[in-house]
Amino acid sequence: MNDRLKKLLELLQESEKDAFILFAVAKEYEKLNQLDLALNHYQRLYMFHPDYVGLYYHWGKLLEELDDAQKAIEIYNLGIDVSVNQNDKHAEKELRAAKYNSELLL
């Protein structure tokens, strides 16, 4: 475990539902190739903050890496709905492109 992850986990204990910290912890676990732990933190982030639009692209990409393109597509669809509701055209475009690319994997 690196120092950054240790610090983030300490912060997470103080604020277990903080969206930014949950996201940062997931990304650190990805960097350490601890993909199950990264997936767990993305799922926790979704549970507490389903409107966190930045979640969906990274969560979907991780699922693709885990060879679950079908689940990645489901996640991208959720993210597309969130981005449309938030009128976030940039996120919507990225999620639609990721979904398209994931569909090619099927």
C-alpha positions as CSV (number, residue, x, y, z in Angstrom):
1,M,0.0,0.0,0.0
2,N,1.4,3.4,-1.0
3,D,1.4,6.5,1.2
4,R,-1.3,8.2,-0.9
5,L,-3.7,5.3,-0.4
6,K,-3.0,5.1,3.3
7,K,-3.8,8.8,3.7
8,L,-7.0,8.4,1.6
9,L,-8.2,5.5,3.6
10,E,-7.6,7.5,6.8
11,L,-9.7,10.3,5.3
12,L,-12.4,7.8,4.3
13,Q,-12.7,6.6,7.9
14,E,-13.5,10.1,8.9
15,S,-15.9,10.7,6.0
16,E,-17.0,7.3,4.7
17,K,-19.5,8.7,2.2
18,D,-17.3,11.5,0.7
19,A,-17.6,11.1,-3.1
20,F,-14.2,12.5,-4.0
21,I,-12.4,10.3,-1.5
22,L,-14.3,7.2,-2.6
23,F,-13.4,7.9,-6.2
24,A,-9.8,8.6,-5.3
25,V,-9.5,5.4,-3.3
26,A,-10.9,3.4,-6.2
27,K,-8.4,5.0,-8.6
28,E,-5.5,4.2,-6.3
29,Y,-6.6,0.6,-6.0
30,E,-6.7,0.4,-9.8
31,K,-3.1,1.7,-10.0
32,L,-2.1,-1.0,-7.6
33,N,-3.9,-3.6,-9.7
34,Q,-6.2,-4.4,-6.8
35,L,-9.2,-4.4,-9.1
36,D,-11.7,-6.1,-6.8
37,L,-11.1,-3.4,-4.2
38,A,-11.4,-0.7,-6.9
39,L,-14.7,-2.2,-8.0
40,N,-15.9,-2.3,-4.5
41,H,-15.3,1.4,-4.0
42,Y,-16.9,2.3,-7.3
43,Q,-20.0,0.4,-6.1
44,R,-19.9,2.2,-2.8
45,L,-19.7,5.5,-4.6
46,Y,-22.7,4.6,-6.7
47,M,-24.6,3.6,-3.6
48,F,-24.0,7.0,-1.9
49,H,-23.8,9.3,-4.9
50,P,-25.5,7.9,-8.0
51,D,-25.4,11.4,-9.5
52,Y,-21.6,11.5,-9.5
53,V,-21.2,11.6,-13.3
54,G,-17.4,11.0,-13.2
55,L,-18.0,7.5,-11.8
56,Y,-19.5,5.8,-14.7
57,Y,-16.7,6.1,-17.3
58,H,-14.1,4.7,-14.9
59,W,-16.4,2.0,-13.5
60,G,-17.3,0.8,-17.0
61,K,-13.6,0.8,-18.1
62,L,-12.7,-1.3,-15.1
63,L,-15.5,-3.8,-15.9
64,E,-14.1,-4.0,-19.5
65,E,-10.7,-4.8,-18.0
66,L,-12.4,-7.5,-16.0
67,D,-13.9,-8.9,-19.2
68,D,-17.4,-8.0,-18.4
69,A,-18.4,-5.9,-21.4
70,Q,-22.1,-6.5,-20.8
71,K,-22.0,-5.1,-17.3
72,A,-19.9,-2.2,-18.6
73,I,-22.6,-1.3,-21.1
74,E,-25.2,-1.3,-18.3
75,I,-23.0,1.1,-16.3
76,Y,-22.4,3.3,-19.3
77,N,-26.2,3.5,-19.9
78,L,-26.7,4.6,-16.2
79,G,-24.0,7.2,-16.7
80,I,-25.6,8.4,-20.0
81,D,-28.9,8.9,-18.1
82,V,-27.1,10.9,-15.3
83,S,-25.2,13.0,-17.8
84,V,-28.4,13.8,-19.8
85,N,-30.2,14.7,-16.6
86,Q,-27.3,17.0,-15.6
87,N,-27.0,18.4,-19.2
88,D,-23.4,17.4,-19.2
89,K,-22.8,17.1,-22.9
90,H,-19.0,16.2,-22.5
91,A,-19.7,13.3,-20.2
92,E,-22.6,12.1,-22.3
93,K,-20.4,12.1,-25.4
94,E,-17.6,10.2,-23.6
95,L,-20.0,7.6,-22.2
96,R,-21.7,7.1,-25.5
97,A,-18.3,6.5,-27.2
98,A,-17.2,4.1,-24.4
99,K,-20.5,2.2,-24.7
100,Y,-20.1,1.9,-28.5
101,N,-16.6,0.6,-28.1
102,S,-17.7,-1.9,-25.4
103,E,-20.5,-3.1,-27.6
104,L,-17.8,-4.0,-30.2
105,L,-16.3,-6.4,-27.6
106,L,-19.4,-8.5,-27.5
